[in-house]
Amino acid sequence: MAFMNSINIIGSGLTAQQLRLDVVSENITNSQTTRTENGGGAYRRKMVVFEEIGGRNTFRAALAQAALEQKPVANTGVIPTAGGVRVAEIVEDEENPMKMVYDPTHPDANEDGYLELPNVDMVMEMADAMAASRAFASNVTAFNTLKSVISSGLEVGR
């Protein structure tokens, strides 16, 4: 059924934005972490990279897909998806430099008395959190709209 593709697209957006919020939370939590588990110095900010899940892009392709009636492709057992988004990878921010603060009393300070702090900027993290939250809310709205359309369609049959 066509509405199942829409639900899958919305679900992929919800999942991706939830992971983005999780990464933002991790960045905020580690904004003062001066040691990592592997001994690599201060925590480095992480970012989520999204990737499109290929789907139907043209009306002609949509008609061809509808004609197939969601049959598996070439005996692979795979049913084509309508699209969506997925997390391609989570990368460390190499562009922004680490912050250096003079604190000779800190145990992680170097021999000159400077402490390396994470490259986490709270303003940037809050902006990312708000953008992810808005995208998540938009996906919830799309889901509720789809649910309403399906419900209205079922009412027609009464």
C-alpha positions in Angstrom: 0.0 0.0 0.0 1.2 3.5 -0.9 0.7 4.9 2.6 3.1 2.4 4.0 5.9 4.1 1.9 5.0 7.4 3.5 5.1 5.9 6.9 8.6 4.5 6.2 9.8 7.9 4.9 8.5 9.7 8.0 9.9 6.9 10.3 13.3 7.3 8.7 13.2 11.1 9.4 12.2 10.5 13.0 15.0 8.0 13.6 17.6 10.2 11.9 16.6 13.3 13.9 16.5 11.4 17.2 20.1 10.3 16.6 21.1 13.8 15.7 19.6 15.0 19.1 21.5 12.2 20.8 24.8 13.4 19.3 24.1 17.0 20.3 23.4 15.8 23.8 26.7 13.9 23.9 28.5 17.0 22.7 26.9 19.2 25.4 27.6 16.6 28.0 31.3 16.4 27.1 31.8 20.1 26.6 34.3 20.1 29.5 35.8 16.7 29.1 39.6 16.9 28.9 40.4 13.2 28.6 39.0 10.5 26.3 39.0 6.8 26.9 41.6 6.2 24.3 43.9 8.8 25.7 43.6 11.1 22.7 43.3 14.4 24.6 40.2 16.5 24.9 36.8 15.4 23.6 36.2 16.4 19.9 32.7 17.5 18.8 30.8 15.0 16.7 28.4 15.7 13.8 25.8 13.6 12.1 26.0 13.2 8.3 22.7 12.4 6.6 22.2 10.6 3.3 19.2 10.3 1.1 17.7 6.9 0.7 17.0 6.7 -3.0 13.4 6.5 -4.0 11.0 7.4 -6.8 11.9 10.8 -8.2 9.6 11.2 -11.2 6.0 10.7 -11.8 6.8 8.1 -14.5 8.8 6.1 -12.0 5.9 6.4 -9.5 3.5 5.0 -12.2 5.9 2.2 -13.0 6.2 1.4 -9.3 2.4 1.3 -8.9 2.2 -1.0 -11.8 4.5 -3.4 -10.1 2.2 -3.4 -7.1 5.1 -3.5 -4.7 6.4 -6.8 -6.0 10.0 -7.8 -5.0 12.7 -6.7 -7.4 14.2 -9.4 -9.6 13.6 -12.3 -7.3 15.8 -10.6 -4.6 12.9 -10.4 -2.1 13.6 -6.7 -1.7 10.6 -4.4 -2.0 11.7 -1.0 -3.4 11.4 1.9 -0.9 9.9 5.3 -1.6 12.8 7.2 -0.2 13.7 8.8 3.1 16.9 9.6 5.0 19.5 7.6 6.9 22.6 8.5 8.9 25.6 7.9 6.7 28.1 8.4 9.5 29.0 10.3 12.6 32.2 12.3 12.1 34.4 14.3 14.4 34.7 18.0 13.8 38.2 18.6 12.5 37.6 22.1 11.3 37.2 23.9 14.5 40.3 24.0 16.7 40.3 22.9 20.3 40.2 25.7 22.9 43.4 26.4 24.9 43.0 27.8 28.4 45.7 28.8 30.8 45.2 26.7 34.0 48.5 25.4 35.4 46.7 23.8 38.4 44.7 21.4 36.2 46.1 17.8 36.1 45.7 17.7 32.3 47.5 20.9 31.6 50.6 20.7 29.4 54.1 21.7 30.6 53.4 25.4 29.7 50.2 25.4 31.9 47.7 25.3 29.1 44.7 23.0 29.2 43.1 21.7 26.0 39.3 22.0 26.1 36.8 20.5 23.6 35.9 22.3 20.4 32.2 22.3 21.5 30.4 25.6 21.0 27.2 25.8 23.1 25.5 28.3 20.7 26.1 25.9 17.8 24.9 22.9 19.8 21.7 24.7 20.8 21.1 25.7 17.2 21.6 22.1 16.1 19.3 20.9 18.9 16.6 23.3 17.9 16.9 22.4 14.2 16.7 18.7 15.0 13.8 19.3 17.3 11.9 21.2 14.6 12.6 18.6 12.0 11.4 15.9 14.4 8.2 17.9 15.1 7.7 18.3 11.4 7.9 14.6 10.8 5.4 14.1 13.7 3.0 16.6 12.0 3.4 14.7 8.6 2.6 11.4 10.4 -0.5 12.9 12.0 -1.6 14.3 8.7 -1.2 11.0 7.0 -3.1 9.3 9.8 -5.9 11.8 9.3 -6.0 11.1 5.5 -6.1 7.4 6.1 -8.9 7.8 8.6 -10.8 9.9 6.2 -10.3 7.4 3.5 -11.7 4.7 5.7 -14.8 6.8 6.5 -15.6 7.0 2.8 -16.3 3.3 2.7 -19.0 3.6 5.4 
